[in-house]
Amino acid sequence: MSLKTKSLCSFKRSALADNFVQVQKIVSSPKFICPKCARVANESNFLCKAKKLRG
Ligand SMILES: [Zn+2]
């Protein structure tokens, strides 16, 4: 399974656990936030409603 094809928002808890190393990379220096799901990512395509984090 590739994280590139799926948004972090739609991940189930088990999928997050299974991909924990990759998930850590995605959220470690976030540039985007999803206001709907309160998730963050370094690339907008990991989020369903990506908004730029200010900073
Ligand atoms: Zn979302």
mmCIF file of the protein (N, C-alpha, C, O) and its ligand, coordinates in Angstrom:
data_MODEL
# 
_entry.id   MODEL 
# 
loop_
_entity.id 
_entity.type 
_entity.pdbx_number_of_molecules 
1 polymer     1 
2 non-polymer 1 
# 
_entity_poly.entity_id                      1 
_entity_poly.type                           'polypeptide(L)' 
_entity_poly.nstd_linkage                   no 
_entity_poly.nstd_monomer                   no 
_entity_poly.pdbx_seq_one_letter_code       MSLKTKSLCSFKRSALADNFVQVQKIVSSPKFICPKCARVANESNFLCKAKKLRG 
_entity_poly.pdbx_seq_one_letter_code_can   MSLKTKSLCSFKRSALADNFVQVQKIVSSPKFICPKCARVANESNFLCKAKKLRG 
_entity_poly.pdbx_strand_id                 A 
# 
loop_
_entity_poly_seq.entity_id 
_entity_poly_seq.num 
_entity_poly_seq.mon_id 
_entity_poly_seq.hetero 
1 1  MET n 
1 2  SER n 
1 3  LEU n 
1 4  LYS n 
1 5  THR n 
1 6  LYS n 
1 7  SER n 
1 8  LEU n 
1 9  CYS n 
1 10 SER n 
1 11 PHE n 
1 12 LYS n 
1 13 ARG n 
1 14 SER n 
1 15 ALA n 
1 16 LEU n 
1 17 ALA n 
1 18 ASP n 
1 19 ASN n 
1 20 PHE n 
1 21 VAL n 
1 22 GLN n 
1 23 VAL n 
1 24 GLN n 
1 25 LYS n 
1 26 ILE n 
1 27 VAL n 
1 28 SER n 
1 29 SER n 
1 30 PRO n 
1 31 LYS n 
1 32 PHE n 
1 33 ILE n 
1 34 CYS n 
1 35 PRO n 
1 36 LYS n 
1 37 CYS n 
1 38 ALA n 
1 39 ARG n 
1 40 VAL n 
1 41 ALA n 
1 42 ASN n 
1 43 GLU n 
1 44 SER n 
1 45 ASN n 
1 46 PHE n 
1 47 LEU n 
1 48 CYS n 
1 49 LYS n 
1 50 ALA n 
1 51 LYS n 
1 52 LYS n 
1 53 LEU n 
1 54 ARG n 
1 55 GLY n 
# 
loop_
_struct_asym.id 
_struct_asym.entity_id 
A 1 
B 2 
# 
loop_
_chem_comp.id 
_chem_comp.type 
_chem_comp.mon_nstd_flag 
ALA 'L-peptide linking' y 
ARG 'L-peptide linking' y 
ASN 'L-peptide linking' y 
ASP 'L-peptide linking' y 
CYS 'L-peptide linking' y 
GLN 'L-peptide linking' y 
GLU 'L-peptide linking' y 
GLY 'peptide linking'   y 
ILE 'L-peptide linking' y 
LEU 'L-peptide linking' y 
LYS 'L-peptide linking' y 
MET 'L-peptide linking' y 
PHE 'L-peptide linking' y 
PRO 'L-peptide linking' y 
SER 'L-peptide linking' y 
THR 'L-peptide linking' y 
VAL 'L-peptide linking' y 
ZN  non-polymer         . 
# 
_pdbx_entity_nonpoly.entity_id   2 
_pdbx_entity_nonpoly.name        ? 
_pdbx_entity_nonpoly.comp_id     ZN 
# 
_pdbx_nonpoly_scheme.asym_id         B 
_pdbx_nonpoly_scheme.entity_id       2 
_pdbx_nonpoly_scheme.mon_id          ZN 
_pdbx_nonpoly_scheme.ndb_seq_num     1 
_pdbx_nonpoly_scheme.pdb_seq_num     101 
_pdbx_nonpoly_scheme.auth_seq_num    101 
_pdbx_nonpoly_scheme.pdb_mon_id      ZN 
_pdbx_nonpoly_scheme.auth_mon_id     ZN 
_pdbx_nonpoly_scheme.pdb_strand_id   A 
_pdbx_nonpoly_scheme.pdb_ins_code    . 
# 
loop_
_atom_site.group_PDB 
_atom_site.id 
_atom_site.type_symbol 
_atom_site.label_atom_id 
_atom_site.label_alt_id 
_atom_site.label_comp_id 
_atom_site.label_asym_id 
_atom_site.label_entity_id 
_atom_site.label_seq_id 
_atom_site.pdbx_PDB_ins_code 
_atom_site.Cartn_x 
_atom_site.Cartn_y 
_atom_site.Cartn_z 
_atom_site.occupancy 
_atom_site.B_iso_or_equiv 
_atom_site.pdbx_formal_charge 
_atom_site.auth_seq_id 
_atom_site.auth_comp_id 
_atom_site.auth_asym_id 
_atom_site.auth_atom_id 
_atom_site.pdbx_PDB_model_num 
ATOM   1   N  N  . MET A 1 1  ? 0.850   -1.195 0.000  1.00 0.00 ? 1   MET A N  1 
ATOM   2   C  CA . MET A 1 1  ? 0.000   0.000  0.000  1.00 0.00 ? 1   MET A CA 1 
ATOM   3   C  C  . MET A 1 1  ? 0.884   1.243  0.000  1.00 0.00 ? 1   MET A C  1 
ATOM   4   O  O  . MET A 1 1  ? 1.857   1.327  0.749  1.00 0.00 ? 1   MET A O  1 
ATOM   5   N  N  . SER A 1 2  ? 0.542   2.182  -0.827 1.00 0.00 ? 2   SER A N  1 
ATOM   6   C  CA . SER A 1 2  ? 1.328   3.406  -0.917 1.00 0.00 ? 2   SER A CA 1 
ATOM   7   C  C  . SER A 1 2  ? 0.596   4.566  -0.268 1.00 0.00 ? 2   SER A C  1 
ATOM   8   O  O  . SER A 1 2  ? -0.584  4.805  -0.524 1.00 0.00 ? 2   SER A O  1 
ATOM   9   N  N  . LEU A 1 3  ? 1.325   5.279  0.576  1.00 0.00 ? 3   LEU A N  1 
ATOM   10  C  CA . LEU A 1 3  ? 0.720   6.435  1.243  1.00 0.00 ? 3   LEU A CA 1 
ATOM   11  C  C  . LEU A 1 3  ? 0.436   7.563  0.257  1.00 0.00 ? 3   LEU A C  1 
ATOM   12  O  O  . LEU A 1 3  ? -0.405  8.423  0.519  1.00 0.00 ? 3   LEU A O  1 
ATOM   13  N  N  . LYS A 1 4  ? 1.131   7.560  -0.869 1.00 0.00 ? 4   LYS A N  1 
ATOM   14  C  CA . LYS A 1 4  ? 0.955   8.635  -1.848 1.00 0.00 ? 4   LYS A CA 1 
ATOM   15  C  C  . LYS A 1 4  ? -0.453  8.631  -2.444 1.00 0.00 ? 4   LYS A C  1 
ATOM   16  O  O  . LYS A 1 4  ? -0.961  9.663  -2.884 1.00 0.00 ? 4   LYS A O  1 
ATOM   17  N  N  . THR A 1 5  ? -1.070  7.450  -2.449 1.00 0.00 ? 5   THR A N  1 
ATOM   18  C  CA . THR A 1 5  ? -2.356  7.342  -3.126 1.00 0.00 ? 5   THR A CA 1 
ATOM   19  C  C  . THR A 1 5  ? -3.530  7.581  -2.182 1.00 0.00 ? 5   THR A C  1 
ATOM   20  O  O  . THR A 1 5  ? -4.682  7.622  -2.613 1.00 0.00 ? 5   THR A O  1 
ATOM   21  N  N  . LYS A 1 6  ? -3.237  7.736  -0.903 1.00 0.00 ? 6   LYS A N  1 
ATOM   22  C  CA . LYS A 1 6  ? -4.308  7.840  0.075  1.00 0.00 ? 6   LYS A CA 1 
ATOM   23  C  C  . LYS A 1 6  ? -4.079  9.055  0.955  1.00 0.00 ? 6   LYS A C  1 
ATOM   24  O  O  . LYS A 1 6  ? -2.939  9.372  1.296  1.00 0.00 ? 6   LYS A O  1 
ATOM   25  N  N  . SER A 1 7  ? -5.145  9.730  1.321  1.00 0.00 ? 7   SER A N  1 
ATOM   26  C  CA . SER A 1 7  ? -4.949  10.858 2.211  1.00 0.00 ? 7   SER A CA 1 
ATOM   27  C  C  . SER A 1 7  ? -4.878  10.377 3.649  1.00 0.00 ? 7   SER A C  1 
ATOM   28  O  O  . SER A 1 7  ? -5.535  9.416  4.047  1.00 0.00 ? 7   SER A O  1 
ATOM   29  N  N  . LEU A 1 8  ? -4.072  11.069 4.398  1.00 0.00 ? 8   LEU A N  1 
ATOM   30  C  CA . LEU A 1 8  ? -3.910  10.739 5.807  1.00 0.00 ? 8   LEU A CA 1 
ATOM   31  C  C  . LEU A 1 8  ? -5.249  10.818 6.536  1.00 0.00 ? 8   LEU A C  1 
ATOM   32  O  O  . LEU A 1 8  ? -5.487  10.086 7.496  1.00 0.00 ? 8   LEU A O  1 
ATOM   33  N  N  . CYS A 1 9  ? -6.098  11.692 6.083  1.00 0.00 ? 9   CYS A N  1 
ATOM   34  C  CA . CYS A 1 9  ? -7.413  11.886 6.699  1.00 0.00 ? 9   CYS A CA 1 
ATOM   35  C  C  . CYS A 1 9  ? -8.254  10.617 6.687  1.00 0.00 ? 9   CYS A C  1 
ATOM   36  O  O  . CYS A 1 9  ? -9.029  10.368 7.610  1.00 0.00 ? 9   CYS A O  1 
ATOM   37  N  N  . SER A 1 10 ? -8.096  9.821  5.640  1.00 0.00 ? 10  SER A N  1 
ATOM   38  C  CA . SER A 1 10 ? -8.950  8.647  5.500  1.00 0.00 ? 10  SER A CA 1 
ATOM   39  C  C  . SER A 1 10 ? -8.335  7.395  6.124  1.00 0.00 ? 10  SER A C  1 
ATOM   40  O  O  . SER A 1 10 ? -8.921  6.313  6.075  1.00 0.00 ? 10  SER A O  1 
ATOM   41  N  N  . PHE A 1 11 ? -7.151  7.556  6.711  1.00 0.00 ? 11  PHE A N  1 
ATOM   42  C  CA . PHE A 1 11 ? -6.508  6.416  7.349  1.00 0.00 ? 11  PHE A CA 1 
ATOM   43  C  C  . PHE A 1 11 ? -7.276  5.951  8.576  1.00 0.00 ? 11  PHE A C  1 
ATOM   44  O  O  . PHE A 1 11 ? -7.755  6.754  9.376  1.00 0.00 ? 11  PHE A O  1 
ATOM   45  N  N  . LYS A 1 12 ? -7.377  4.658  8.701  1.00 0.00 ? 12  LYS A N  1 
ATOM   46  C  CA . LYS A 1 12 ? -7.921  4.098  9.927  1.00 0.00 ? 12  LYS A CA 1 
ATOM   47  C  C  . LYS A 1 12 ? -6.788  3.955  10.940 1.00 0.00 ? 12  LYS A C  1 
ATOM   48  O  O  . LYS A 1 12 ? -5.610  3.978  10.583 1.00 0.00 ? 12  LYS A O  1 
ATOM   49  N  N  . ARG A 1 13 ? -7.159  3.811  12.183 1.00 0.00 ? 13  ARG A N  1 
ATOM   50  C  CA . ARG A 1 13 ? -6.150  3.686  13.231 1.00 0.00 ? 13  ARG A CA 1 
ATOM   51  C  C  . ARG A 1 13 ? -5.169  2.556  12.954 1.00 0.00 ? 13  ARG A C  1 
ATOM   52  O  O  . ARG A 1 13 ? -3.965  2.712  13.159 1.00 0.00 ? 13  ARG A O  1 
ATOM   53  N  N  . SER A 1 14 ? -5.673  1.432  12.492 1.00 0.00 ? 14  SER A N  1 
ATOM   54  C  CA . SER A 1 14 ? -4.802  0.282  12.233 1.00 0.00 ? 14  SER A CA 1 
ATOM   55  C  C  . SER A 1 14 ? -3.822  0.593  11.108 1.00 0.00 ? 14  SER A C  1 
ATOM   56  O  O  . SER A 1 14 ? -2.664  0.179  11.151 1.00 0.00 ? 14  SER A O  1 
ATOM   57  N  N  . ALA A 1 15 ? -4.299  1.332  10.090 1.00 0.00 ? 15  ALA A N  1 
ATOM   58  C  CA . ALA A 1 15 ? -3.422  1.694  8.983  1.00 0.00 ? 15  ALA A CA 1 
ATOM   59  C  C  . ALA A 1 15 ? -2.350  2.672  9.444  1.00 0.00 ? 15  ALA A C  1 
ATOM   60  O  O  . ALA A 1 15 ? -1.204  2.592  9.002  1.00 0.00 ? 15  ALA A O  1 
ATOM   61  N  N  . LEU A 1 16 ? -2.709  3.578  10.314 1.00 0.00 ? 16  LEU A N  1 
ATOM   62  C  CA . LEU A 1 16 ? -1.721  4.500  10.866 1.00 0.00 ? 16  LEU A CA 1 
ATOM   63  C  C  . LEU A 1 16 ? -0.638  3.740  11.615 1.00 0.00 ? 16  LEU A C  1 
ATOM   64  O  O  . LEU A 1 16 ? 0.548   4.046  11.490 1.00 0.00 ? 16  LEU A O  1 
ATOM   65  N  N  . ALA A 1 17 ? -1.051  2.753  12.388 1.00 0.00 ? 17  ALA A N  1 
ATOM   66  C  CA . ALA A 1 17 ? -0.089  1.959  13.151 1.00 0.00 ? 17  ALA A CA 1 
ATOM   67  C  C  . ALA A 1 17 ? 0.810   1.155  12.216 1.00 0.00 ? 17  ALA A C  1 
ATOM   68  O  O  . ALA A 1 17 ? 2.018   1.063  12.438 1.00 0.00 ? 17  ALA A O  1 
ATOM   69  N  N  . ASP A 1 18 ? 0.227   0.578  11.177 1.00 0.00 ? 18  ASP A N  1 
ATOM   70  C  CA . ASP A 1 18 ? 0.990   -0.235 10.235 1.00 0.00 ? 18  ASP A CA 1 
ATOM   71  C  C  . ASP A 1 18 ? 2.021   0.587  9.465  1.00 0.00 ? 18  ASP A C  1 
ATOM   72  O  O  . ASP A 1 18 ? 3.067   0.075  9.065  1.00 0.00 ? 18  ASP A O  1 
ATOM   73  N  N  . ASN A 1 19 ? 1.709   1.883  9.260  1.00 0.00 ? 19  ASN A N  1 
ATOM   74  C  CA . ASN A 1 19 ? 2.585   2.746  8.461  1.00 0.00 ? 19  ASN A CA 1 
ATOM   75  C  C  . ASN A 1 19 ? 3.255   3.820  9.319  1.00 0.00 ? 19  ASN A C  1 
ATOM   76  O  O  . ASN A 1 19 ? 3.562   4.914  8.846  1.00 0.00 ? 19  ASN A O  1 
ATOM   77  N  N  . PHE A 1 20 ? 3.472   3.484  10.579 1.00 0.00 ? 20  PHE A N  1 
ATOM   78  C  CA . PHE A 1 20 ? 3.871   4.502  11.546 1.00 0.00 ? 20  PHE A CA 1 
ATOM   79  C  C  . PHE A 1 20 ? 5.147   5.247  11.154 1.00 0.00 ? 20  PHE A C  1 
ATOM   80  O  O  . PHE A 1 20 ? 5.232   6.459  11.353 1.00 0.00 ? 20  PHE A O  1 
ATOM   81  N  N  . VAL A 1 21 ? 6.131   4.552  10.607 1.00 0.00 ? 21  VAL A N  1 
ATOM   82  C  CA . VAL A 1 21 ? 7.388   5.203  10.240 1.00 0.00 ? 21  VAL A CA 1 
ATOM   83  C  C  . VAL A 1 21 ? 7.151   6.261  9.164  1.00 0.00 ? 21  VAL A C  1 
ATOM   84  O  O  . VAL A 1 21 ? 7.657   7.380  9.244  1.00 0.00 ? 21  VAL A O  1 
ATOM   85  N  N  . GLN A 1 22 ? 6.361   5.874  8.146  1.00 0.00 ? 22  GLN A N  1 
ATOM   86  C  CA . GLN A 1 22 ? 6.063   6.814  7.068  1.00 0.00 ? 22  GLN A CA 1 
ATOM   87  C  C  . GLN A 1 22 ? 5.173   7.950  7.542  1.00 0.00 ? 22  GLN A C  1 
ATOM   88  O  O  . GLN A 1 22 ? 5.351   9.102  7.147  1.00 0.00 ? 22  GLN A O  1 
ATOM   89  N  N  . VAL A 1 23 ? 4.207   7.608  8.399  1.00 0.00 ? 23  VAL A N  1 
ATOM   90  C  CA . VAL A 1 23 ? 3.302   8.626  8.930  1.00 0.00 ? 23  VAL A CA 1 
ATOM   91  C  C  . VAL A 1 23 ? 4.089   9.668  9.718  1.00 0.00 ? 23  VAL A C  1 
ATOM   92  O  O  . VAL A 1 23 ? 3.815   10.865 9.627  1.00 0.00 ? 23  VAL A O  1 
ATOM   93  N  N  . GLN A 1 24 ? 5.064   9.204  10.489 1.00 0.00 ? 24  GLN A N  1 
ATOM   94  C  CA . GLN A 1 24 ? 5.911   10.125 11.249 1.00 0.00 ? 24  GLN A CA 1 
ATOM   95  C  C  . GLN A 1 24 ? 6.605   11.121 10.342 1.00 0.00 ? 24  GLN A C  1 
ATOM   96  O  O  . GLN A 1 24 ? 6.709   12.304 10.668 1.00 0.00 ? 24  GLN A O  1 
ATOM   97  N  N  . LYS A 1 25 ? 7.088   10.635 9.186  1.00 0.00 ? 25  LYS A N  1 
ATOM   98  C  CA . LYS A 1 25 ? 7.768   11.521 8.230  1.00 0.00 ? 25  LYS A CA 1 
ATOM   99  C  C  . LYS A 1 25 ? 6.802   12.565 7.677  1.00 0.00 ? 25  LYS A C  1 
ATOM   100 O  O  . LYS A 1 25 ? 7.161   13.726 7.484  1.00 0.00 ? 25  LYS A O  1 
ATOM   101 N  N  . ILE A 1 26 ? 5.571   12.126 7.427  1.00 0.00 ? 26  ILE A N  1 
ATOM   102 C  CA . ILE A 1 26 ? 4.572   13.019 6.835  1.00 0.00 ? 26  ILE A CA 1 
ATOM   103 C  C  . ILE A 1 26 ? 4.189   14.144 7.793  1.00 0.00 ? 26  ILE A C  1 
ATOM   104 O  O  . ILE A 1 26 ? 3.937   15.272 7.369  1.00 0.00 ? 26  ILE A O  1 
ATOM   105 N  N  . VAL A 1 27 ? 4.148   13.831 9.078  1.00 0.00 ? 27  VAL A N  1 
ATOM   106 C  CA . VAL A 1 27 ? 3.657   14.823 10.047 1.00 0.00 ? 27  VAL A CA 1 
ATOM   107 C  C  . VAL A 1 27 ? 4.777   15.533 10.816 1.00 0.00 ? 27  VAL A C  1 
ATOM   108 O  O  . VAL A 1 27 ? 4.504   16.426 11.618 1.00 0.00 ? 27  VAL A O  1 
ATOM   109 N  N  . SER A 1 28 ? 6.028   15.147 10.579 1.00 0.00 ? 28  SER A N  1 
ATOM   110 C  CA . SER A 1 28 ? 7.110   15.659 11.428 1.00 0.00 ? 28  SER A CA 1 
ATOM   111 C  C  . SER A 1 28 ? 7.414   17.133 11.192 1.00 0.00 ? 28  SER A C  1 
ATOM   112 O  O  . SER A 1 28 ? 7.768   17.846 12.131 1.00 0.00 ? 28  SER A O  1 
ATOM   113 N  N  . SER A 1 29 ? 7.281   17.599 9.952  1.00 0.00 ? 29  SER A N  1 
ATOM   114 C  CA . SER A 1 29 ? 7.465   19.037 9.698  1.00 0.00 ? 29  SER A CA 1 
ATOM   115 C  C  . SER A 1 29 ? 6.324   19.534 8.821  1.00 0.00 ? 29  SER A C  1 
ATOM   116 O  O  . SER A 1 29 ? 6.501   19.788 7.630  1.00 0.00 ? 29  SER A O  1 
ATOM   117 N  N  . PRO A 1 30 ? 5.160   19.665 9.427  1.00 0.00 ? 30  PRO A N  1 
ATOM   118 C  CA . PRO A 1 30 ? 3.949   19.929 8.647  1.00 0.00 ? 30  PRO A CA 1 
ATOM   119 C  C  . PRO A 1 30 ? 3.915   21.325 8.036  1.00 0.00 ? 30  PRO A C  1 
ATOM   120 O  O  . PRO A 1 30 ? 4.318   22.304 8.664  1.00 0.00 ? 30  PRO A O  1 
ATOM   121 N  N  . LYS A 1 31 ? 3.429   21.396 6.809  1.00 0.00 ? 31  LYS A N  1 
ATOM   122 C  CA . LYS A 1 31 ? 3.221   22.672 6.130  1.00 0.00 ? 31  LYS A CA 1 
ATOM   123 C  C  . LYS A 1 31 ? 1.736   22.900 5.867  1.00 0.00 ? 31  LYS A C  1 
ATOM   124 O  O  . LYS A 1 31 ? 1.315   24.012 5.546  1.00 0.00 ? 31  LYS A O  1 
ATOM   125 N  N  . PHE A 1 32 ? 0.954   21.842 6.006  1.00 0.00 ? 32  PHE A N  1 
ATOM   126 C  CA . PHE A 1 32 ? -0.479  21.940 5.728  1.00 0.00 ? 32  PHE A CA 1 
ATOM   127 C  C  . PHE A 1 32 ? -1.270  21.335 6.877  1.00 0.00 ? 32  PHE A C  1 
ATOM   128 O  O  . PHE A 1 32 ? -0.805  20.441 7.584  1.00 0.00 ? 32  PHE A O  1 
ATOM   129 N  N  . ILE A 1 33 ? -2.484  21.856 7.038  1.00 0.00 ? 33  ILE A N  1 
ATOM   130 C  CA . ILE A 1 33 ? -3.392  21.312 8.052  1.00 0.00 ? 33  ILE A CA 1 
ATOM   131 C  C  . ILE A 1 33 ? -4.750  21.063 7.402  1.00 0.00 ? 33  ILE A C  1 
ATOM   132 O  O  . ILE A 1 33 ? -5.165  21.805 6.512  1.00 0.00 ? 33  ILE A O  1 
ATOM   133 N  N  . CYS A 1 34 ? -5.429  20.028 7.846  1.00 0.00 ? 34  CYS A N  1 
ATOM   134 C  CA . CYS A 1 34 ? -6.809  19.799 7.416  1.00 0.00 ? 34  CYS A CA 1 
ATOM   135 C  C  . CYS A 1 34 ? -7.735  20.269 8.532  1.00 0.00 ? 34  CYS A C  1 
ATOM   136 O  O  . CYS A 1 34 ? -7.806  19.633 9.584  1.00 0.00 ? 34  CYS A O  1 
ATOM   137 N  N  . PRO A 1 35 ? -8.442  21.370 8.317  1.00 0.00 ? 35  PRO A N  1 
ATOM   138 C  CA . PRO A 1 35 ? -9.314  21.908 9.366  1.00 0.00 ? 35  PRO A CA 1 
ATOM   139 C  C  . PRO A 1 35 ? -10.501 21.005 9.665  1.00 0.00 ? 35  PRO A C  1 
ATOM   140 O  O  . PRO A 1 35 ? -11.116 21.111 10.726 1.00 0.00 ? 35  PRO A O  1 
ATOM   141 N  N  . LYS A 1 36 ? -10.818 20.130 8.742  1.00 0.00 ? 36  LYS A N  1 
ATOM   142 C  CA . LYS A 1 36 ? -11.938 19.221 8.926  1.00 0.00 ? 36  LYS A CA 1 
ATOM   143 C  C  . LYS A 1 36 ? -11.573 18.067 9.863  1.00 0.00 ? 36  LYS A C  1 
ATOM   144 O  O  . LYS A 1 36 ? -12.372 17.675 10.713 1.00 0.00 ? 36  LYS A O  1 
ATOM   145 N  N  . CYS A 1 37 ? -10.375 17.531 9.704  1.00 0.00 ? 37  CYS A N  1 
ATOM   146 C  CA . CYS A 1 37 ? -9.972  16.332 10.442 1.00 0.00 ? 37  CYS A CA 1 
ATOM   147 C  C  . CYS A 1 37 ? -8.886  16.616 11.488 1.00 0.00 ? 37  CYS A C  1 
ATOM   148 O  O  . CYS A 1 37 ? -8.517  15.725 12.253 1.00 0.00 ? 37  CYS A O  1 
ATOM   149 N  N  . ALA A 1 38 ? -8.379  17.845 11.525 1.00 0.00 ? 38  ALA A N  1 
ATOM   150 C  CA . ALA A 1 38 ? -7.315  18.221 12.457 1.00 0.00 ? 38  ALA A CA 1 
ATOM   151 C  C  . ALA A 1 38 ? -6.084  17.338 12.292 1.00 0.00 ? 38  ALA A C  1 
ATOM   152 O  O  . ALA A 1 38 ? -5.477  16.898 13.269 1.00 0.00 ? 38  ALA A O  1 
ATOM   153 N  N  . ARG A 1 39 ? -5.728  17.087 11.021 1.00 0.00 ? 39  ARG A N  1 
ATOM   154 C  CA . ARG A 1 39 ? -4.497  16.354 10.741 1.00 0.00 ? 39  ARG A CA 1 
ATOM   155 C  C  . ARG A 1 39 ? -3.531  17.293 10.027 1.00 0.00 ? 39  ARG A C  1 
ATOM   156 O  O  . ARG A 1 39 ? -3.943  18.251 9.373  1.00 0.00 ? 39  ARG A O  1 
ATOM   157 N  N  . VAL A 1 40 ? -2.257  17.003 10.162 1.00 0.00 ? 40  VAL A N  1 
ATOM   158 C  CA . VAL A 1 40 ? -1.250  17.820 9.499  1.00 0.00 ? 40  VAL A CA 1 
ATOM   159 C  C  . VAL A 1 40 ? -0.372  16.954 8.613  1.00 0.00 ? 40  VAL A C  1 
ATOM   160 O  O  . VAL A 1 40 ? -0.243  15.748 8.825  1.00 0.00 ? 40  VAL A O  1 
ATOM   161 N  N  . ALA A 1 41 ? 0.241   17.601 7.599  1.00 0.00 ? 41  ALA A N  1 
ATOM   162 C  CA . ALA A 1 41 ? 1.111   16.876 6.687  1.00 0.00 ? 41  ALA A CA 1 
ATOM   163 C  C  . ALA A 1 41 ? 2.086   17.844 6.038  1.00 0.00 ? 41  ALA A C  1 
ATOM   164 O  O  . ALA A 1 41 ? 1.860   19.054 6.005  1.00 0.00 ? 41  ALA A O  1 
ATOM   165 N  N  . ASN A 1 42 ? 3.182   17.284 5.520  1.00 0.00 ? 42  ASN A N  1 
ATOM   166 C  CA . ASN A 1 42 ? 4.140   18.136 4.835  1.00 0.00 ? 42  ASN A CA 1 
ATOM   167 C  C  . ASN A 1 42 ? 3.787   18.354 3.360  1.00 0.00 ? 42  ASN A C  1 
ATOM   168 O  O  . ASN A 1 42 ? 4.397   19.180 2.681  1.00 0.00 ? 42  ASN A O  1 
ATOM   169 N  N  . GLU A 1 43 ? 2.795   17.602 2.878  1.00 0.00 ? 43  GLU A N  1 
ATOM   170 C  CA . GLU A 1 43 ? 2.324   17.806 1.511  1.00 0.00 ? 43  GLU A CA 1 
ATOM   171 C  C  . GLU A 1 43 ? 0.804   17.835 1.499  1.00 0.00 ? 43  GLU A C  1 
ATOM   172 O  O  . GLU A 1 43 ? 0.153   17.087 2.228  1.00 0.00 ? 43  GLU A O  1 
ATOM   173 N  N  . SER A 1 44 ? 0.244   18.707 0.666  1.00 0.00 ? 44  SER A N  1 
ATOM   174 C  CA . SER A 1 44 ? -1.200  18.925 0.683  1.00 0.00 ? 44  SER A CA 1 
ATOM   175 C  C  . SER A 1 44 ? -1.984  17.699 0.235  1.00 0.00 ? 44  SER A C  1 
ATOM   176 O  O  . SER A 1 44 ? -3.135  17.521 0.632  1.00 0.00 ? 44  SER A O  1 
ATOM   177 N  N  . ASN A 1 45 ? -1.368  16.850 -0.590 1.00 0.00 ? 45  ASN A N  1 
ATOM   178 C  CA . ASN A 1 45 ? -2.104  15.704 -1.116 1.00 0.00 ? 45  ASN A CA 1 
ATOM   179 C  C  . ASN A 1 45 ? -2.366  14.605 -0.081 1.00 0.00 ? 45  ASN A C  1 
ATOM   180 O  O  . ASN A 1 45 ? -3.075  13.639 -0.364 1.00 0.00 ? 45  ASN A O  1 
ATOM   181 N  N  . PHE A 1 46 ? -1.797  14.753 1.110  1.00 0.00 ? 46  PHE A N  1 
ATOM   182 C  CA . PHE A 1 46 ? -2.092  13.793 2.170  1.00 0.00 ? 46  PHE A CA 1 
ATOM   183 C  C  . PHE A 1 46 ? -3.344  14.155 2.953  1.00 0.00 ? 46  PHE A C  1 
ATOM   184 O  O  . PHE A 1 46 ? -3.770  13.396 3.824  1.00 0.00 ? 46  PHE A O  1 
ATOM   185 N  N  . LEU A 1 47 ? -3.937  15.303 2.655  1.00 0.00 ? 47  LEU A N  1 
ATOM   186 C  CA . LEU A 1 47 ? -5.081  15.784 3.417  1.00 0.00 ? 47  LEU A CA 1 
ATOM   187 C  C  . LEU A 1 47 ? -6.281  15.975 2.507  1.00 0.00 ? 47  LEU A C  1 
ATOM   188 O  O  . LEU A 1 47 ? -6.127  16.290 1.327  1.00 0.00 ? 47  LEU A O  1 
ATOM   189 N  N  . CYS A 1 48 ? -7.495  15.784 3.061  1.00 0.00 ? 48  CYS A N  1 
ATOM   190 C  CA . CYS A 1 48 ? -8.683  15.912 2.226  1.00 0.00 ? 48  CYS A CA 1 
ATOM   191 C  C  . CYS A 1 48 ? -9.046  17.375 1.985  1.00 0.00 ? 48  CYS A C  1 
ATOM   192 O  O  . CYS A 1 48 ? -9.571  17.725 0.928  1.00 0.00 ? 48  CYS A O  1 
ATOM   193 N  N  . LYS A 1 49 ? -8.759  18.238 2.982  1.00 0.00 ? 49  LYS A N  1 
ATOM   194 C  CA . LYS A 1 49 ? -9.033  19.681 2.842  1.00 0.00 ? 49  LYS A CA 1 
ATOM   195 C  C  . LYS A 1 49 ? -7.808  20.459 3.298  1.00 0.00 ? 49  LYS A C  1 
ATOM   196 O  O  . LYS A 1 49 ? -7.833  21.127 4.332  1.00 0.00 ? 49  LYS A O  1 
ATOM   197 N  N  . ALA A 1 50 ? -6.748  20.367 2.524  1.00 0.00 ? 50  ALA A N  1 
ATOM   198 C  CA . ALA A 1 50 ? -5.488  20.970 2.937  1.00 0.00 ? 50  ALA A CA 1 
ATOM   199 C  C  . ALA A 1 50 ? -5.568  22.489 2.978  1.00 0.00 ? 50  ALA A C  1 
ATOM   200 O  O  . ALA A 1 50 ? -6.043  23.140 2.047  1.00 0.00 ? 50  ALA A O  1 
ATOM   201 N  N  . LYS A 1 51 ? -5.089  23.024 4.085  1.00 0.00 ? 51  LYS A N  1 
ATOM   202 C  CA . LYS A 1 51 ? -4.926  24.481 4.214  1.00 0.00 ? 51  LYS A CA 1 
ATOM   203 C  C  . LYS A 1 51 ? -3.511  24.728 4.653  1.00 0.00 ? 51  LYS A C  1 
ATOM   204 O  O  . LYS A 1 51 ? -2.959  23.971 5.452  1.00 0.00 ? 51  LYS A O  1 
ATOM   205 N  N  . LYS A 1 52 ? -2.909  25.794 4.131  1.00 0.00 ? 52  LYS A N  1 
ATOM   206 C  CA . LYS A 1 52 ? -1.539  26.110 4.516  1.00 0.00 ? 52  LYS A CA 1 
ATOM   207 C  C  . LYS A 1 52 ? -1.468  26.491 5.977  1.00 0.00 ? 52  LYS A C  1 
ATOM   208 O  O  . LYS A 1 52 ? -2.246  27.316 6.455  1.00 0.00 ? 52  LYS A O  1 
ATOM   209 N  N  . LEU A 1 53 ? -0.520  25.881 6.689  1.00 0.00 ? 53  LEU A N  1 
ATOM   210 C  CA . LEU A 1 53 ? -0.236  26.315 8.035  1.00 0.00 ? 53  LEU A CA 1 
ATOM   211 C  C  . LEU A 1 53 ? 0.441   27.672 7.963  1.00 0.00 ? 53  LEU A C  1 
ATOM   212 O  O  . LEU A 1 53 ? 1.275   27.903 7.087  1.00 0.00 ? 53  LEU A O  1 
ATOM   213 N  N  . ARG A 1 54 ? 0.096   28.559 8.861  1.00 0.00 ? 54  ARG A N  1 
ATOM   214 C  CA . ARG A 1 54 ? 0.802   29.830 8.817  1.00 0.00 ? 54  ARG A CA 1 
ATOM   215 C  C  . ARG A 1 54 ? 2.168   29.701 9.500  1.00 0.00 ? 54  ARG A C  1 
ATOM   216 O  O  . ARG A 1 54 ? 2.360   28.887 10.403 1.00 0.00 ? 54  ARG A O  1 
ATOM   217 N  N  . GLY A 1 55 ? 3.082   30.509 9.049  1.00 0.00 ? 55  GLY A N  1 
ATOM   218 C  CA . GLY A 1 55 ? 4.416   30.447 9.623  1.00 0.00 ? 55  GLY A CA 1 
ATOM   219 C  C  . GLY A 1 55 ? 5.459   30.824 8.613  1.00 0.00 ? 55  GLY A C  1 
ATOM   220 O  O  . GLY A 1 55 ? 6.649   30.827 8.926  1.00 0.00 ? 55  GLY A O  1 
HETATM 221 ZN ZN . ZN  B 2 .  ? -9.208  15.872 6.238  1.00 0.00 2 101 ZN  A ZN 1 
# 
